[in-house]
Each structure stands twice: as structure tokens, then as C-alpha cells.
Amino acid sequence: AFVALTSIEKKKKDGNGEKAEDDTLQGTVNAIKDDYVTYAQFRLWNIFLVIHAAMYDAFATVDGEGEGRTEDDDMRIEKSEWMNCYANVQECGFLGLKQVTNDEEANSVFDSMDVDNGGMVLLNEWCRYLSGAEVEADTAMGKLLS
């Protein structure tokens, strides 16, 4: 659910580049009856999967203030968890985490991640922030995510 598959989907088009007819399969947002995955699309999807798995791994390290998934995890990061654990994810391979080196930056990054101002960071907010930092910095990972 966190991978934007719109960049790898195939839609029926009319001569103007518009969707020719509403051929969307029931129960899906935009899959159509003749959708198929090419080798290039499958390769790209796997890249997205690996990147988002790494994002989840970093998220799980902070959530519950433990190593990975534990009974203390609630799939959201509260500010206290972030402040206690941000140093544990600095070397996870994401620019948006590597640049957090002190409490002031950690506070600022938390506020940037918490888009809905709910006082906690959900996994989708976490992934959007990390993806955005990579794209904005034009890193190799960012080029794949853009």
C-alpha cells in the first residue's frame, strides 16, 4: 500500500492519450482487464519493494524504542520514541535520517514528518518524508523514486 504503483501500470488509451473507456476492475482503484507486468515493470516494482522494506525496518527500529517488531510497537512513532531513538537509524541508508545529528534537528525532522500534526508519525508519513528527502537531494535512490 505504500508503493505508488501508478508509475508502472498500463491503461487503455484512446488516440488523445486519455483512458478510452472505464474498464477499471471492480474492487480496484485503477487496474484494468488487460493489465500485465512487463519485465522492466517487475524489476522496478522489486526496487520499490526493497526500498520500502528498508524504510519499514528503520521505522520499526524507532517504533516501540526497540530492535524491529516487538509487543511495544503500535505502528506509529511518538515524539518521545523519536527523540530517544533517532541516533539508532542515522546509518540506515536514508539521507533524511543521516542528516539528523542533534536534538534540534530531530525535533524539526519530526515536525516535518508529522504532516497531519497528529503528534505521531505513521508509516505512510515516514515513507513520504524519506522518499521526498531522497528525491529532493537527487540521490541515486531518489532518481528511482521520482
N, C-alpha and C positions, 0 to 999 in steps of 0.2 A: 504494500500500500504506500510505501514511502518512495518508491521508484517511479519517476514520471515516464510512463511507457508511451506517451504521445509521440515522442521523437522516433519511435521505432514501429509505429503502427502503419498499416496500409488501408486506405479508404478508397471506395469507388468515387471517381471524379467524372464530371461532365467536361465538355470542351473548354469551359471557363475556369477550370480548377476547383469548382465547387462540388460538394457532395451531390451526386446525381439523384439519389433518392434516399429515403430514410430506410436503410437496410440494417439498422442497429439491432443486434441480437437482444432479445428480452433478457433482463437481469444484468445487463452490462451497461456501461456508460457510453462506449463508443466502438465496441467490437462489431464487425460486420461479418456476414456469412462467408465471404471469400478471404478473410484474414488468414495469413500464413506468415511464418517467420523465416526469413532468409538466413543464410549463414552469417552474413555481416550483422544482421539484427540480433541474432542469437549471441554472437561474440560481444556486441555492445551491451546487451542485457546482462550478460555474465559479468562484465566490467562493473556495471552499476550495482549488481548484487554484491560483489566483493567490497566495493567502496562503502555501501550502506551497511554491510555486515561489520566492517571496521568501525563505522560511526556508532552502531549499536553497542559494540564491545566497549568503546570509550564511555558511552552513556551509562552502561551497566556498571562500569567501574566507579562512577560517581554516585549513581542512584543507590541508596542504602549504605553509602560510605564503605563499600566492601569490594572484594575482588569478584567481579562478574555477578551473575544472578544469585541472590540469596533470599531468605524469607523476609528480610527487611526491605526489599525492593517494592516500590509501588508504581513503577513506570512513570515517575516524574521526579525531577530534581528540584528540591527546595534550596533556597539561597544558602542556608546553613550547610547543607551537603556540599554544594558547590565550593563554598569558601574553605571547607575542610579538605576537599579532595582535588581542587583544580591542578595542583602540582603533580598529582598522580597520572594525569593524562597529557602533560606537556609533550611527551615524546611518542604520542600515538600516531604521528604522521600527518596530522592536520594543522595547517598554518594557523587557523583560528584558535587552536589550543596552544600551539607552541609559543605564540606571542604573549601569552598570559604569564607574567613573571612576578607579579606582586598583587597584594590585596586590592589596590585601587583599580588596576586593570581588570582584575577578576570581577569586581563589582560592576564595572562598565560593561564587560562582556556579558554578564548575567542579564543585565537590563536590556542589552541588545538582543539576546536570545529570547527573552520573555516578551514576545511580540504582543500577546494579548493582555499583558500586565496582570496576570493572574497570580503572581508571586511564586510561580514554579515554572520550570521548563519541561515541556513534554517532548517526546521523542521526535515528533514532526518538526517542532521549533528548533531543536538541536540539529537535526539533519539539514534544515534550510539554512541555518546560520553557518554551519561548517561548509556546505556547498557554496554558499554565497561568498565566503571568505576566499575559497579556492578560485572561484570564477573571477572575482574582483582582482585578485593578485595575478591572474593569468598563468597559474601554475599548470604543470602537465595534467594533474588531476582536474583542475578547473576547466581545461580545454575539453576533457572528456565529459564533464558535467554540464557544459554550456550547450 
